Amino acid sequence: MKFSFAKPSLPSSGVLAVTVAADRSLGPIGRDLDQKTGGALARAMAAARFTGKKDETLTLLAPAGTELDRILLVGIGKGADLTDLVLQAAGGAIAVQLDKAADEAALLVELPEEAKLSPAAASAEIAFGAQLRSYKFDKYRTNDKKSDKKDPKPSLRKLTLLVEDDGAAKAAFKKLDTLADAIRFTRDLVSEPANVIYPESLAEKTKDLEQFGVEVEILDQKKLKKLGMGALLGVAQGSACEPRVVVMRWNGNPDADDKRPVAFIGKGVTFDSGGISIKGAAGMEDMKWDMGGSATVIGTMYALAARKAKVNAVGIVGLVENMPSGTAQRPGDIVTSASGQTIEVINTDAEGRLVLADCLWYAQDAYKPKLMIDLATLTGAVIVALGHEHAGLFANDDDLAMNLTAAGLKVGQPVWRMPLGDGYDKEIDSPAADMKNTGSGGGAGSIVGAQFLKRFVNDVPWAHIDIAGVAWAKKDGATVPKGATAFGVRLLDRFVAEYHEA
């Protein structure tokens, strides 16, 4: 969808959306429109019990007194409660409603006096929300692309936002639009099927970031063996697709006194059958998005570089396919990780932690980061604990945990901190190796998974974000359509902007 910004004026035809504050409060131009239609807006709001609270919409067809095809009223709630997230949700609602109605439309943005945001900033946030909600992954739906000249399907292609300071709105939206591009790129990666996105092809996609100045290095199987990444290689050995580890470096602040980068590490299991400990058939197709953590890291590096963030950052993703075959890793196998620690593999479906273990070790050994954050669709147990509303957060550093929590709340990607402790750590002690990759069956699966990872981070400030419950949406949300969410890109981008940029 394309967006433009222009001075407020009532269009003579087409489709117009109008913001309405609580208590059916219209702005000056909105009131003029109501008078022009003979009070049709006020009557429609009263008849439909539309009050202008957030998330409300109301459509008037062919309103009298104008040549407009329809008017869409969009509730934004009380001015004092008007936040960027509320406005983004309004933008999402506008995108959904207008997508059914027109190829092009205009939106009149008027705010109550008590609003804390300016109309220009509000317009940018609305456009951002509309951009996020209008995402579609339909490249393989060939029937939808066949044009029907007799009965064309509306699909909103352009939205013009009418706001007094249109120049400021355009400038504000430019930054948000760059972030939307990164989110769209991430969603595309997660949405692709496993026959299209596999370790080698996903590694190649990271080269798209080079256009923004990101340095991309792809480590192939030969290099991984040389680095001793036995944990990661063990996961990959059952697949015909060779593993890859990709290192993405963004040096946005080369003159910093502390040149150590912030490090992001992502689990990239491009398809997870469970291996020899094979999953049930029902829902296994969803395991194409078990690489969601790696996609978030790639998308975050895209976002930072595209907006020229003044930060030094490194993104590392471990890319494997977990398949059953005659060469697959077996329960009971013992592998040696890059750290030198040995791991008894009890369950081959607890594979993500094996991938992350080697990547976490490599990140701190090669780049000496000031902190590490890993993201992974690691456990089903985190869904039992938190459902699909929060990601699970584990950390060995209180400040890091608090900063990630605060950043998540500001962008609508909340995380909930969960405990770590020696009692949980004992669950992964093994009589045959330094540790085993699953617990003893005493529950707390997501915590035990985090405890496993903690054994590979030493004293580096570290956080683990389990996104298994939030990487894929089973229903439409305000700014996230059903499907890949790109959870974590906005969170990490805000975290860097507020706590680590010069």
Disulfide bonds with the S-S distance in Angstrom:
none
